[in-house]
Amino acid sequence: MKALKWVAVVLVVSLLTLLGARAYDAQRGPPLELWHTFVPHEMSAAELDKSDWKQYLAAEEKIAAEVRIHVTEQLAPEARNDGNRYYAGSPIYPPKFAQDWNRLTP
């Protein structure tokens, strides 16, 4: 029984050490970008229950406009590249597609 207790203690200490090392390593990474930190206003469950399809689509358009204003238009110069889907000049910027797959309707 005493041996099991020590094995458990060693396992817990090892797991906590690994968790601490991973947390430290995560903090050393680059800072988050605008698209990681901006949270647009979404409809609550109660609002969704009370809304119809047109209201839902209007709310989705409002979210897209908020992202455009707070992310796309605020991008730092180094984030304005062809590989960034939030950059309006990028070939992969969703509003440029014939079918915007981020929307439920064309």
Wavefront OBJ file of the C-alpha trace (Angstrom):
o trace
v 0.000 0.000 0.000
v 2.870 2.336 0.861
v 4.453 1.719 -2.555
v 1.188 2.600 -4.348
v 1.039 5.845 -2.390
v 4.542 6.801 -3.535
v 3.784 5.843 -7.138
v 0.677 8.043 -6.999
v 2.678 10.951 -5.523
v 5.359 10.608 -8.198
v 2.715 10.508 -10.943
v 0.915 13.587 -9.604
v 4.167 15.539 -9.239
v 5.220 14.490 -12.747
v 1.891 15.554 -14.236
v 1.985 18.908 -12.438
v 5.556 19.470 -13.626
v 4.569 18.692 -17.229
v 1.517 20.955 -16.970
v 3.629 23.785 -15.546
v 6.267 23.378 -18.252
v 3.577 23.395 -20.966
v 1.942 26.508 -19.485
v 5.303 28.282 -19.382
v 6.065 27.247 -22.961
v 2.661 28.499 -24.154
v 3.340 31.928 -22.641
v 6.584 32.263 -24.615
v 4.763 32.166 -27.963
v 3.882 35.143 -30.130
v 1.067 37.442 -28.980
v -2.440 36.707 -30.182
v -3.626 38.422 -33.362
v -6.789 40.532 -33.720
v -8.823 37.623 -35.077
v -7.945 35.604 -31.971
v -9.091 38.234 -29.499
v -12.070 40.000 -31.079
v -15.414 38.586 -29.975
v -18.406 39.898 -31.945
v -21.822 40.113 -30.333
v -23.826 36.990 -31.073
v -27.450 36.284 -30.403
v -28.163 34.617 -27.084
v -30.175 31.419 -26.894
v -33.226 33.450 -25.836
v -32.776 35.842 -28.769
v -32.411 32.902 -31.146
v -35.614 31.367 -29.807
v -37.517 34.603 -30.456
v -36.052 35.299 -33.897
v -37.017 34.194 -37.362
v -34.761 33.416 -40.329
v -34.552 37.042 -41.509
v -33.554 38.238 -38.057
v -30.925 35.524 -37.842
v -29.433 36.498 -41.220
v -29.458 40.170 -40.180
v -27.580 39.257 -36.990
v -25.037 37.291 -39.050
v -24.521 40.308 -41.326
v -24.000 42.486 -38.268
v -21.330 40.049 -37.028
v -19.617 40.137 -40.432
v -19.645 43.946 -40.334
v -18.174 43.951 -36.816
v -15.367 41.615 -37.915
v -14.724 43.805 -40.955
v -14.507 46.944 -38.775
v -12.613 45.518 -35.794
v -10.357 43.002 -37.543
v -10.060 43.468 -41.316
v -9.753 47.256 -41.202
v -7.441 47.209 -38.153
v -4.854 44.703 -39.394
v -1.235 45.598 -38.797
v 0.859 45.986 -41.975
v 2.687 42.693 -41.354
v -0.670 40.862 -41.171
v -1.726 42.156 -44.588
v -0.561 39.245 -46.700
v -2.062 36.810 -49.181
v -2.206 33.994 -46.625
v -4.395 35.905 -44.159
v -8.095 35.259 -44.765
v -8.985 38.435 -42.820
v -6.985 40.689 -45.173
v -9.313 42.195 -47.790
v -6.576 42.052 -50.448
v -6.015 38.338 -49.987
v -7.208 35.889 -52.651
v -8.687 33.803 -49.828
v -10.724 36.658 -48.292
v -14.208 35.060 -48.061
v -16.286 37.998 -49.403
v -14.324 37.711 -52.676
v -15.582 34.178 -53.339
v -18.461 33.601 -55.742
v -20.003 31.483 -52.959
v -19.135 32.765 -49.486
v -19.087 29.535 -47.495
v -19.105 31.526 -44.264
v -22.695 32.440 -45.036
v -25.711 30.194 -45.235
v -27.057 31.966 -48.302
v -25.235 33.141 -51.461
l 1 2 3 4 5 6 7 8 9 10 11 12 13 14 15 16 17 18 19 20 21 22 23 24 25 26 27 28 29 30 31 32 33 34 35 36 37 38 39 40 41 42 43 44 45 46 47 48 49 50 51 52 53 54 55 56 57 58 59 60 61 62 63 64 65 66 67 68 69 70 71 72 73 74 75 76 77 78 79 80 81 82 83 84 85 86 87 88 89 90 91 92 93 94 95 96 97 98 99 100 101 102 103 104 105 106
